[in-house]
């Protein structure tokens, strides 16, 4: 199975990773995993001031800060995911990446780093569920 793990470094990301690594019958090392981090673009004024190369570098650094510990954690459990990231609106970028990659399952935490989370689910989660045709497993 081709599984996309949406990660943002939040406590719900860690809960999702704990779930994946403790449910071996469903999530064993035999699957094809990709750890994905959608990074919000810098505000237009900042992008204009620093330039596109610096904006891209910043996104890459932020993504690596999220992906490195995730991949280290998964490796300790026998899972070696591919690493991917993209700049853009987080919910839309995640949903589009999941569909374009023809993933069988998207696994994500129910909340993330959003400034103002919704009471039941995070706003990114709500947007992913509205946009994505790939099956989504939410971990709370």
C-alpha positions in Angstrom: 0.0 0.0 0.0 1.2 3.5 -0.8 0.8 5.6 2.4 1.2 9.4 2.8 2.1 10.6 6.3 1.2 14.3 6.7 3.6 15.9 9.2 3.9 19.3 10.7 5.9 18.7 13.9 2.9 19.3 16.2 2.0 17.0 19.1 -0.7 15.5 16.9 1.9 14.5 14.4 3.7 12.6 17.2 0.4 10.9 18.1 -0.1 9.9 14.5 3.4 8.5 14.3 2.9 6.6 17.6 -0.2 5.1 16.2 1.4 4.1 12.9 4.4 2.5 14.6 2.3 0.6 17.2 -0.3 -0.9 14.8 2.0 -3.3 12.9 -0.9 -5.4 11.4 -2.0 -2.3 9.5 1.2 -0.3 9.2 4.2 -2.6 8.8 7.5 -1.9 7.1 6.3 -3.6 3.9 4.4 -0.5 2.7 5.6 2.4 0.6 5.7 5.4 2.9 6.1 9.1 2.1 6.5 11.8 4.9 5.1 15.1 3.5 5.3 18.6 5.0 3.3 21.4 3.4 5.0 24.7 4.3 3.0 27.9 4.1 4.5 30.5 1.8 5.9 33.6 3.3 3.7 36.7 3.1 3.9 38.5 -0.3 5.7 41.5 1.3 8.3 39.3 2.8 8.8 37.3 -0.4 9.2 40.6 -2.3 11.8 41.8 0.2 13.9 38.6 0.4 13.4 37.2 -3.1 12.3 33.9 -4.4 15.5 32.0 -3.7 15.6 33.0 -0.1 11.9 32.2 0.2 12.4 28.7 -1.2 15.5 28.2 1.1 13.4 29.2 4.1 10.7 26.7 3.1 13.2 24.0 2.7 14.8 24.6 6.1 11.4 24.6 7.8 10.4 21.4 6.1 13.7 19.7 7.0 13.2 20.8 10.6 9.9 18.8 10.6 10.9 15.9 8.4 14.3 15.0 10.0 13.0 14.0 13.4 10.0 12.2 11.8 12.2 10.1 9.6 14.6 9.3 12.5 11.6 8.2 14.6 10.2 6.0 11.8 13.6 4.5 11.0 13.9 3.3 14.6 10.7 1.3 13.9 11.9 -0.2 10.6 10.1 2.3 8.3 12.1 4.4 5.8 9.8 6.9 4.2 10.6 9.1 1.2 10.7 12.8 2.2 8.7 15.4 0.3 7.6 19.0 0.9 6.0 21.8 -1.0 5.2 25.5 -0.4 1.6 26.6 -0.5 -1.6 26.7 1.5 -1.3 23.7 3.7 -4.7 22.0 3.3 -4.9 22.5 -0.4 -1.3 21.6 -1.0 -1.6 18.4 1.0 -4.8 17.3 -0.7 -3.3 18.0 -4.2 -0.1 16.1 -3.3 -2.0 13.1 -2.1 -4.1 12.9 -5.2 -1.2 13.6 -7.7 0.9 10.9 -6.0 -1.9 8.3 -6.3 -1.6 7.4 -2.6 -3.9 4.7 -1.2 -4.1 6.3 2.2 -3.4 9.7 3.8 -2.7 9.5 7.5 -2.6 12.7 9.6 -3.2 14.1 13.0 -6.6 15.8 13.6 -5.0 19.1 14.6 -1.7 20.8 13.8 0.1 24.1 14.2 -2.8 26.3 13.1 -3.0 29.5 15.0 -6.7 29.2 15.7 -7.8 25.5 15.7 -11.4 24.4 15.3 -12.9 22.8 18.3 -13.5 19.3 16.9 -10.9 19.3 14.1 -8.2 21.6 12.8 -8.9 23.9 9.9 -6.3 22.2 7.7 -7.9 18.8 8.5 -11.3 20.2 7.5 -9.9 21.5 4.2 -8.2 18.2 3.4 -11.4 16.3 4.0 -13.3 18.7 1.8 -10.8 18.6 -1.1 -9.1 15.1 -1.0 -10.5 12.1 -2.8 -7.8 9.8 -1.2 -9.0 8.0 1.9 -7.9 9.8 5.1 -7.2 8.3 8.5 -7.3 10.9 11.2 -5.5 10.3 14.5 -6.6 12.2 17.5 
